[in-house]
Amino acid sequence: MARESLGSRLGFILVAAGCAIGLGNVWRFPYITGAYGGAWFVIIFLLCMLAVIPIMVAEFAIGRASQRNLGGAFRVLEPEGTHWHKFGWISLVGCYLLLMFYTVITGWLLLYCWHMATGTFSGLSPQAVQDFFASTLASPSQQILGTTLSVGAGFTVCWLGLQAGVERIVKILMAGLFLILIALVMKCMTLEGAGAGVSFFLMPNLDKISEIGLLPIVSAALTQAFFSLSVGIGSMTVFGSYLKRERSLFGEALIIASLNFLVSVLAGLVIFPACFTFGVEPAAGPGLVFVSLPNIFASMTAGSFWGTLFFIFLCFAAVTTVIGVFENLVNYCMDVFGFSRKKSSLVNGICLWFLSLPCALGFNVWSSFQPFGPGSSVLDLEDFVLSNNLLPFGATLLILFCSLRCGWGWKGFEEETNAGFGLKMHPAMRIYLRWVLPGIIFFLFIIGYVDKFSK
């Protein structure tokens, strides 16, 4: 059976960008930026994104050269007698780990979108909004409902097919995402505190470096770059396998990373002016989106309308990632186990729903399970296993496979990356991939453990 392919270059860019653009940009980025001092974090985050783009390039190149997802790519490209193929499971396990908690959070957004549209938050005090969020987490039925809707979205779109489902739906969602985001930016830039919010967000303040320390800011920015670009677990490899050799891969990766950064910045231009106008702490943590922002919209003229638009935007961002990562699971089973697309979609949909239950129930039925001490949950454990362990391991494996002679090797990687029209990768990048980038990843790994267990 001939391999499926995306219908256009725009389809590839938007589907890959949709997989990368998600909660990391519009939920995690604003509160991390607020916690680490605003503008300096944005600058360092941009540099960190540029530093890890070669991992995205490696994933695209491995996928396009092999015409397989990571589960089969190692086997196609590895030298005879080597055993790289034994690590193909990283893609399956990593994508499942990500979606096991990502679908739950996406479910929160879907529920909030409904409640904002129906006026649930109208007239509620800040404490009442806080209590509402707590009651949502404490309700097993609400958690399971949101998770089911989220998993169902990924299943349905992938069931429809690559071009008819994934490419078409993600194009619509990404177009809607940018239109809504631009409208929200225009609205929030007219608020009274817009100037102070933009200044906090985009004007560097050297005092913040000395107050927080450069090392914690770099560590947080590097972690955010990996999280935001969705690299390290082979989630981009499958999109490379759908891509023709008409364009060089380095240029395509830069376009996708630029769109990713643009969404992060535009999200900041929505959230920080709103925070400064209504006296909300920008470093309010994850509750910034689910507690503080509903209060802000409740205080605005036509707040229900703008709040609904904001949560629709968040849902679009989250659902495109769910679809993109779910497509990895579907294609893995098609390539490795020989399933049809519909059978693979159904099997993975059922498995993902069951595997997401521990996280969904971790805030209520299983709340007594606190793996990292009081206040922690199943979500924290799953995120730690993925972000602090599997992601750096997978990223290191990918770049070594592309740069070592005992792997695919630099020659094959460079040839595939530079095939087609567009920006070419400089030969000096080999030194960076072979020596510098593994050191950066190892730094992230160590700092992650120190940060996790030193508190």
PLY file of the C-alpha trace (Angstrom):
ply
format ascii 1.0
element vertex 455
property float x
property float y
property float z
element edge 454
property int vertex1
property int vertex2
end_header
0.00 0.00 0.00
1.39 3.43 -1.00
2.29 5.70 1.91
-0.06 8.58 2.59
1.23 12.10 2.06
0.12 15.60 2.92
-1.53 17.54 0.12
0.65 20.65 0.18
3.65 22.35 1.75
1.28 24.65 3.65
-0.43 21.55 5.01
2.89 20.20 6.27
3.86 23.50 7.92
0.48 23.96 9.62
0.15 20.33 10.74
3.69 20.26 12.16
3.22 23.71 13.71
-0.14 22.60 15.09
1.52 19.65 16.77
4.12 21.97 18.32
1.84 24.92 19.14
-0.26 24.05 22.13
-0.53 24.46 25.87
3.21 25.07 26.05
2.70 28.35 24.21
-0.55 29.69 25.62
-0.83 28.11 29.04
2.68 27.35 30.25
4.62 30.15 28.53
2.74 33.12 30.06
2.96 31.95 33.67
6.58 30.80 33.29
7.43 34.19 31.78
5.68 35.90 34.67
7.51 33.79 37.24
10.94 34.42 35.71
10.78 38.14 35.26
9.21 38.84 31.90
11.38 40.21 29.09
14.69 38.56 29.95
13.01 35.19 29.94
11.53 35.87 26.48
14.98 36.73 25.06
16.65 33.68 26.58
13.73 31.49 25.51
14.19 32.64 21.89
17.90 31.73 22.02
17.05 28.33 23.52
14.53 27.68 20.74
17.24 28.36 18.17
19.54 26.01 20.07
17.15 23.04 19.89
15.83 23.54 16.33
18.41 21.02 15.02
16.55 18.30 16.94
13.40 19.13 14.97
15.46 19.04 11.77
16.82 15.62 12.78
13.29 14.28 13.34
12.11 15.58 9.96
15.17 14.18 8.17
14.87 10.73 9.77
11.19 10.58 8.83
11.60 11.79 5.25
14.60 9.57 4.48
12.98 6.43 5.89
9.35 7.15 4.96
8.50 5.79 8.39
7.70 7.04 11.87
10.38 6.59 14.51
9.18 3.06 15.26
10.32 1.92 11.82
12.80 4.65 10.82
15.74 3.35 12.85
15.39 -0.06 11.25
15.42 1.42 7.73
18.36 3.80 8.24
20.64 2.01 10.74
23.86 0.38 9.47
23.76 -3.39 9.21
24.60 -5.12 12.46
23.63 -2.21 14.72
20.68 -2.12 17.10
19.25 1.38 16.94
15.86 -0.10 16.04
15.50 -1.33 19.61
14.85 2.27 20.63
11.92 2.78 18.29
9.55 2.31 21.22
10.47 5.78 22.49
8.02 7.35 20.05
5.11 5.17 21.15
5.78 5.47 24.88
6.62 9.18 24.71
3.49 10.09 22.74
1.31 8.08 25.11
2.90 9.68 28.18
2.34 13.12 26.74
-1.29 12.53 25.81
-2.10 10.78 29.09
-2.00 14.15 30.85
-2.36 16.49 27.86
-5.84 15.17 27.06
-6.89 15.82 30.64
-5.77 19.46 30.57
-7.35 19.87 27.13
-10.55 18.53 28.69
-10.43 21.32 31.28
-10.22 23.86 28.46
-13.15 22.33 26.60
-15.29 22.44 29.75
-14.21 26.00 30.53
-15.07 27.06 26.99
-18.62 25.82 27.55
-18.95 27.45 30.97
-17.58 30.77 29.70
-19.99 30.75 26.74
-23.00 29.97 28.94
-22.15 32.68 31.48
-21.22 30.44 34.42
-18.55 32.89 35.60
-20.71 36.01 35.31
-21.08 37.68 38.69
-18.79 35.24 40.50
-16.31 36.61 43.02
-12.59 35.72 42.63
-12.96 33.19 45.45
-16.00 31.66 43.78
-14.01 31.17 40.55
-11.24 29.54 42.58
-13.82 27.25 44.21
-15.31 26.43 40.80
-11.95 25.27 39.47
-11.35 23.21 42.59
-14.78 21.59 42.28
-14.12 20.78 38.61
-10.91 18.98 39.55
-12.66 17.20 42.42
-15.45 15.83 40.19
-14.60 12.45 38.61
-17.50 12.79 36.17
-16.34 16.22 34.97
-12.76 15.03 34.59
-13.79 11.93 32.65
-16.18 13.96 30.46
-13.46 16.45 29.48
-10.93 13.70 28.85
-13.42 11.76 26.72
-14.14 14.82 24.57
-10.42 15.44 24.11
-9.56 11.83 23.20
-12.63 11.72 20.96
-11.39 14.74 19.00
-8.05 13.10 18.24
-9.67 9.78 17.37
-12.32 11.27 15.06
-9.95 13.46 13.04
-7.35 10.72 12.54
-10.07 8.20 11.66
-11.11 10.44 8.74
-7.66 10.17 7.14
-4.45 12.15 6.72
-5.60 14.66 4.11
-9.36 14.50 4.64
-9.07 14.57 8.44
-5.75 15.65 9.94
-4.60 18.14 7.28
-8.00 19.68 6.58
-9.13 20.05 10.20
-5.79 21.34 11.46
-5.71 23.97 8.69
-9.13 25.20 9.83
-8.17 25.18 13.50
-4.85 26.97 12.90
-6.53 29.65 10.77
-9.14 30.15 13.50
-6.43 30.20 16.16
-4.55 33.07 14.52
-7.68 35.08 13.72
-8.98 34.84 17.28
-5.55 35.55 18.75
-5.15 38.71 16.66
-8.61 39.89 17.73
-7.74 39.29 21.38
-4.44 41.17 21.05
-6.24 44.16 19.51
-8.76 44.15 22.37
-6.21 43.79 25.17
-3.93 46.47 23.73
-6.74 48.97 24.32
-6.92 48.20 28.05
-5.68 50.78 30.58
-2.79 48.64 31.77
-1.62 47.60 28.31
1.51 49.77 28.42
2.70 48.41 31.74
1.92 44.85 30.66
3.83 45.16 27.40
6.74 46.80 29.22
6.93 43.95 31.72
6.71 41.41 28.91
9.08 42.88 26.33
11.38 45.44 28.00
14.52 43.83 29.53
15.12 44.55 33.21
18.64 43.76 34.44
17.47 43.81 38.04
15.50 40.62 37.37
18.66 38.75 36.39
20.33 39.53 39.73
17.11 38.90 41.65
16.30 35.49 40.16
19.71 34.37 38.90
20.76 33.61 35.34
21.00 29.82 35.76
17.36 29.28 36.86
16.15 31.48 33.98
18.25 29.58 31.40
17.10 26.24 32.78
13.42 27.27 32.66
13.78 28.73 29.16
15.51 25.60 27.85
12.84 23.34 29.34
10.16 25.56 27.80
11.86 25.38 24.39
11.77 21.57 24.41
8.19 21.53 25.68
7.05 24.15 23.20
8.62 22.58 20.08
7.48 19.04 20.95
10.88 17.54 20.12
12.70 14.60 21.67
10.17 11.78 21.37
9.93 11.51 17.61
6.58 13.28 17.35
7.84 15.28 14.35
9.31 12.25 12.56
5.99 11.11 11.15
5.35 14.51 9.53
8.76 14.34 7.89
7.73 10.96 6.47
4.76 12.65 4.78
6.96 15.33 3.20
8.32 15.41 -0.35
11.95 16.32 -1.10
11.11 19.65 -2.73
12.23 21.86 0.19
15.26 21.78 2.48
14.38 20.85 6.05
16.31 23.50 7.98
14.25 26.29 6.42
10.99 24.47 7.10
11.96 23.93 10.74
12.77 27.64 11.12
9.34 28.59 9.74
7.59 26.23 12.15
9.66 27.47 15.11
8.93 31.08 14.11
5.19 30.42 14.08
5.58 28.75 17.46
7.40 31.76 18.91
4.91 34.17 17.33
1.99 32.45 19.04
3.83 32.57 22.39
4.49 36.30 22.03
0.93 37.10 20.91
-0.44 35.09 23.84
1.73 37.21 26.14
0.34 40.38 24.54
-3.14 39.16 25.49
-2.43 38.00 29.02
-0.01 40.58 30.45
-1.97 43.73 29.52
-5.05 42.07 31.04
-3.13 41.15 34.20
-1.77 44.67 34.72
-5.13 46.28 33.98
-7.03 44.21 36.53
-4.29 43.83 39.16
-3.57 40.11 38.68
-0.13 38.77 39.55
1.61 37.69 36.27
3.43 34.91 38.14
0.19 33.36 39.37
1.23 29.90 38.19
-0.94 27.41 36.29
-4.00 28.95 37.93
-3.38 32.06 35.80
-5.49 30.60 32.97
-8.11 28.70 34.98
-8.65 31.09 37.90
-7.20 34.55 37.26
-8.24 35.02 33.63
-11.92 34.09 34.17
-11.95 36.80 36.86
-10.43 39.26 34.40
-12.98 38.52 31.70
-15.80 38.75 34.25
-14.66 42.33 34.94
-14.53 43.35 31.25
-17.31 44.88 29.20
-18.69 42.00 27.09
-16.46 39.75 29.16
-18.33 36.56 28.34
-17.76 37.17 24.63
-14.02 37.86 24.98
-13.59 35.09 27.52
-15.30 32.61 25.23
-13.05 33.68 22.34
-9.99 33.24 24.53
-10.92 29.73 25.60
-11.87 28.78 22.03
-8.38 29.91 21.05
-6.88 27.79 23.84
-8.97 24.80 22.75
-7.83 25.16 19.15
-4.19 25.24 20.26
-4.57 22.22 22.52
-6.67 20.13 20.13
-4.21 20.59 17.23
-1.50 19.10 19.45
-3.76 16.23 20.50
-4.48 15.51 16.82
-0.81 15.71 15.83
0.45 13.44 18.59
-2.48 11.02 18.14
-1.53 10.79 14.45
1.90 9.57 15.61
0.25 6.75 17.55
-1.98 5.85 14.61
0.89 5.81 12.13
3.12 3.84 14.51
0.63 0.99 14.60
0.13 1.19 10.84
3.89 0.98 10.15
4.98 -1.42 12.88
1.95 -3.68 13.33
0.38 -3.39 9.86
-2.96 -2.02 11.11
-5.32 -0.16 8.81
-5.85 3.53 9.67
-9.34 2.92 11.06
-8.26 -0.06 13.18
-5.25 1.84 14.46
-7.38 4.89 15.32
-9.88 2.75 17.22
-7.27 0.73 19.15
-5.29 3.81 20.13
-8.42 5.75 21.03
-9.55 3.04 23.45
-6.06 2.57 24.93
-5.51 6.31 25.35
-8.86 6.79 27.09
-8.06 4.12 29.67
-4.46 5.29 30.14
-5.64 8.88 30.69
-7.90 7.88 33.58
-5.16 7.85 36.28
-4.39 11.51 35.57
-8.09 12.46 35.33
-8.83 10.70 38.63
-5.60 11.85 40.25
-7.28 15.03 41.45
-10.19 13.29 43.14
-10.55 9.51 43.57
-6.78 8.92 43.63
-5.79 12.25 45.16
-4.15 10.44 48.09
-1.41 9.33 45.68
1.11 12.19 45.95
4.35 10.93 44.38
6.40 14.07 45.07
4.90 15.04 48.39
1.83 17.04 49.45
0.09 18.78 46.58
1.56 16.61 43.82
-0.49 14.29 41.65
-0.40 11.67 38.92
-0.05 14.49 36.39
3.20 15.62 38.05
4.59 12.07 37.90
3.72 11.59 34.23
5.10 15.01 33.32
8.34 14.30 35.22
8.88 10.91 33.57
8.35 12.47 30.14
9.93 15.92 30.44
12.85 15.14 32.74
13.74 11.66 31.57
12.35 10.34 28.29
12.54 13.65 26.43
16.27 14.35 27.07
17.12 10.69 26.44
15.19 10.65 23.16
16.66 13.97 22.00
20.20 12.75 22.68
19.52 9.49 20.87
18.19 11.30 17.79
21.12 13.69 17.37
23.71 10.97 17.99
21.99 8.76 15.42
22.35 11.59 12.90
25.96 12.50 13.75
27.75 9.23 14.59
29.29 6.90 12.05
27.78 3.91 13.85
24.36 5.47 13.30
22.79 6.91 10.19
25.76 9.26 10.10
26.38 12.86 9.17
26.62 12.26 5.42
23.13 10.79 5.10
21.65 13.32 7.51
23.21 16.33 5.76
22.18 15.10 2.32
18.56 14.58 3.39
18.37 17.87 5.29
19.71 19.94 2.39
17.73 18.19 -0.36
15.42 20.59 -2.17
15.14 24.35 -2.42
15.66 26.56 0.63
18.01 27.34 3.49
20.85 24.83 3.78
22.50 23.49 6.92
26.17 24.47 7.30
28.70 21.61 7.66
29.92 23.16 10.92
26.59 22.13 12.44
28.08 18.64 12.78
30.31 19.80 15.64
27.33 21.41 17.34
25.20 18.26 17.04
27.98 15.91 18.05
29.40 17.77 21.04
27.54 20.93 22.06
23.88 19.93 21.88
24.31 16.71 23.92
25.96 18.86 26.60
23.00 21.23 26.60
20.60 18.31 26.97
22.68 16.78 29.78
22.61 20.16 31.54
18.84 20.21 31.25
18.64 16.67 32.63
20.77 17.45 35.69
19.10 20.77 36.44
15.70 19.11 36.14
16.57 16.59 38.84
18.17 19.19 41.08
15.15 21.45 40.77
12.72 18.56 41.40
14.35 17.06 44.47
16.08 19.99 46.15
12.86 21.65 47.26
0 1
1 2
2 3
3 4
4 5
5 6
6 7
7 8
8 9
9 10
10 11
11 12
12 13
13 14
14 15
15 16
16 17
17 18
18 19
19 20
20 21
21 22
22 23
23 24
24 25
25 26
26 27
27 28
28 29
29 30
30 31
31 32
32 33
33 34
34 35
35 36
36 37
37 38
38 39
39 40
40 41
41 42
42 43
43 44
44 45
45 46
46 47
47 48
48 49
49 50
50 51
51 52
52 53
53 54
54 55
55 56
56 57
57 58
58 59
59 60
60 61
61 62
62 63
63 64
64 65
65 66
66 67
67 68
68 69
69 70
70 71
71 72
72 73
73 74
74 75
75 76
76 77
77 78
78 79
79 80
80 81
81 82
82 83
83 84
84 85
85 86
86 87
87 88
88 89
89 90
90 91
91 92
92 93
93 94
94 95
95 96
96 97
97 98
98 99
99 100
100 101
101 102
102 103
103 104
104 105
105 106
106 107
107 108
108 109
109 110
110 111
111 112
112 113
113 114
114 115
115 116
116 117
117 118
118 119
119 120
120 121
121 122
122 123
123 124
124 125
125 126
126 127
127 128
128 129
129 130
130 131
131 132
132 133
133 134
134 135
135 136
136 137
137 138
138 139
139 140
140 141
141 142
142 143
143 144
144 145
145 146
146 147
147 148
148 149
149 150
150 151
151 152
152 153
153 154
154 155
155 156
156 157
157 158
158 159
159 160
160 161
161 162
162 163
163 164
164 165
165 166
166 167
167 168
168 169
169 170
170 171
171 172
172 173
173 174
174 175
175 176
176 177
177 178
178 179
179 180
180 181
181 182
182 183
183 184
184 185
185 186
186 187
187 188
188 189
189 190
190 191
191 192
192 193
193 194
194 195
195 196
196 197
197 198
198 199
199 200
200 201
201 202
202 203
203 204
204 205
205 206
206 207
207 208
208 209
209 210
210 211
211 212
212 213
213 214
214 215
215 216
216 217
217 218
218 219
219 220
220 221
221 222
222 223
223 224
224 225
225 226
226 227
227 228
228 229
229 230
230 231
231 232
232 233
233 234
234 235
235 236
236 237
237 238
238 239
239 240
240 241
241 242
242 243
243 244
244 245
245 246
246 247
247 248
248 249
249 250
250 251
251 252
252 253
253 254
254 255
255 256
256 257
257 258
258 259
259 260
260 261
261 262
262 263
263 264
264 265
265 266
266 267
267 268
268 269
269 270
270 271
271 272
272 273
273 274
274 275
275 276
276 277
277 278
278 279
279 280
280 281
281 282
282 283
283 284
284 285
285 286
286 287
287 288
288 289
289 290
290 291
291 292
292 293
293 294
294 295
295 296
296 297
297 298
298 299
299 300
300 301
301 302
302 303
303 304
304 305
305 306
306 307
307 308
308 309
309 310
310 311
311 312
312 313
313 314
314 315
315 316
316 317
317 318
318 319
319 320
320 321
321 322
322 323
323 324
324 325
325 326
326 327
327 328
328 329
329 330
330 331
331 332
332 333
333 334
334 335
335 336
336 337
337 338
338 339
339 340
340 341
341 342
342 343
343 344
344 345
345 346
346 347
347 348
348 349
349 350
350 351
351 352
352 353
353 354
354 355
355 356
356 357
357 358
358 359
359 360
360 361
361 362
362 363
363 364
364 365
365 366
366 367
367 368
368 369
369 370
370 371
371 372
372 373
373 374
374 375
375 376
376 377
377 378
378 379
379 380
380 381
381 382
382 383
383 384
384 385
385 386
386 387
387 388
388 389
389 390
390 391
391 392
392 393
393 394
394 395
395 396
396 397
397 398
398 399
399 400
400 401
401 402
402 403
403 404
404 405
405 406
406 407
407 408
408 409
409 410
410 411
411 412
412 413
413 414
414 415
415 416
416 417
417 418
418 419
419 420
420 421
421 422
422 423
423 424
424 425
425 426
426 427
427 428
428 429
429 430
430 431
431 432
432 433
433 434
434 435
435 436
436 437
437 438
438 439
439 440
440 441
441 442
442 443
443 444
444 445
445 446
446 447
447 448
448 449
449 450
450 451
451 452
452 453
453 454
